[in-house]
Amino acid sequence: MKIQITEATRNILQFFSSFELVLRGVVPVKGKGEMTTFWLEGLKSDNPSDAASYPFPPPATATPPLTSMDI
């Protein structure tokens, strides 16, 4: 998955040296005009198993609706 980010966001993320950032180019952005944007493609890692150790929250799961028995 790719996430489009602005140049300002890219400048902040570069301080961490752990993100894979790729220039997308100049694109029209609604309400902003033309902007230089980048793709955030994920985490940099020499070892693919390292990416799994980053403290990202687990994916959200759907919970069943409450019933009168739950109240």
N, C-alpha and C positions, 0 to 999 in steps of 0.2 A: 504494500500500500504506500502511496506517495501522498504527502501533505504539502500543498502550496504555501509558502511563507514569504513574507516581505524581506527586503534587504535589511531592514532594522532588526527583524527577528533573527535573521541569519547572523548578523553581527554579534548579537547576544549569545547565540548558540555556539559560535566559534570559540568562545572562551572555554567551553567544556571539553573540546577536542574529542568528544565521544559520539558525535552525530555525523552521519553521511549526508552531506549537503551538496546539491548539484544545481548549477545555474540553469534556470528554465529560459530566461531571456526577458525581453520587454513585452509586456502584455497589457491590453486595456483592462482597467479595473473600474467597475461601476462606481461612480461618485468620486474617483480619485484621478482618473486619466490614465496615462501610460505609466507603468511602474516596472522596475526590474524585480523579478520574483525568482525564487529558488524552490527546488523540491527538497523536502526533508524525507529521505528515503529509509531512514532507520538508524540503528546504532552501528558504529564502527566496531569491529572486533576481529582479532586474529584467530580467535577460537569461537566458532558459532555457538558453543554451549554457554559462553560468557553472557550473551544477550539475554538468556533466560534468567540470569541471576539479578538483573536490575529490578528494583523494587516498584514495579508497576502494580496497581491494584488489580485484583482478579476481575474478569468480565462480569458484568451485571447479569443476574439471572432473574427470570420472571418469577414472581411469587403469586400463589393462588389468591383469589379474592377472599376477603373475610366472609364467614358465614355467621349465622346467629349463634352457632355452637361455639365460635371463637370469642364472642363478646362476653 
